[in-house]
Amino acid sequence: MSNVEIDQEHLLQQQLRDPKTRRRAFERVVRQYSEQLYWQVRRIVLTHDDANDVLQNAYVKAWQAIDQFHGDSKVLTWLSRIAINESLDFVRRQKKVNQLSADDPDGSVASMLQADDYFDGDETEAQLQEAISKLPDVQRTVFQLRYYDEMKYSEISRLLDTSEGALKASYHIAVKKITEFFKARD
Amino acid sequence: MTEEEKYLYGKIHRDNPFRVPDGYFDRLADEVMARLPEEKPAARLVALRPWLYAAACLCIAVIAGVSFYFNRNMQLQPASTDDAIYASTVPSDSYFDDAANHMMVDNQDIYACLTSEY
């Protein structure tokens, strides 16, 4: 971060700590970071309605836990962590519901996406999203942050509180699995 | 870049296939802020904390004081009415000793008196 960015970050954290300025500062945070957080959430939960619900719930949780934010990380990193955890919790709950409803989980993600008004990808893209959705949580998250957001491993490490070595291993395993998924369909 | 990565980058593009409704991000902040409570419950608790501590100390002091008071009263009073009557009628051993000293009678004389056939 540049010196200006560092100063802005410090000022923001100070305003979030002060009850008098907290609410206005939180609103600025929501306006500034929503788009970035939304896409992190959307890529995990896949549909717009779910992404909207999860993101708003994440903001409410962040507001309720604001006193526990001590500036150990950037505000965006802290929010991303909450948003990603909320997204993964949502997906886990959804998987349990799908298992109980006896719907065939194989192929349902791709079909669901192609029927979604807010999905513009072709069949290959839908199949890719299905392959990603089958990955374990860490592999899925690392793959999306690295492949789509081109986030550095150091940033992902701070976000997920996992070592860079473990993240690199997870990413390469994810790439391998997705490649195999496509090769099996070719 | 690994062979798998080259394959994937050639197979799938990084364009975003997902869309959002028009104006979504413009409305989002207002919707989020409307969901947040006006005053955080934690802030309210923090403000009340000194009063809560004072109330807790007062309760502990009252309970300790009441316990001490009742405990002390129990020690001063006999356990039962019968005990009270017994304590008031049966003289203590010191009374006999004083009486024996006054009469210049020792224990041997007392035993002899008690075992005689008078």
Interface residues (C-beta under 8 A of the other chain):
Chain A: P19 R22 R23 F26 E27 V30 R31 S34 E35 Y38 W39 R42 R43 L46 H48 N52 L55 Q56 Y59 V60 W63 Q64 I66 D67 Y118 F119 D120 G121 T124 E125 A126 L128 Q129 Y147 Y148 H172 V175 K176 I178 T179 F182 K183
Chain B: T2 E4 E5 Y7 L8 K11 I12 R14 N16 P17 F18 R19 V20 P21 Y24 F25 L28 A29 E31 V32 M33 R35 L36 K40 P41 A42 A43
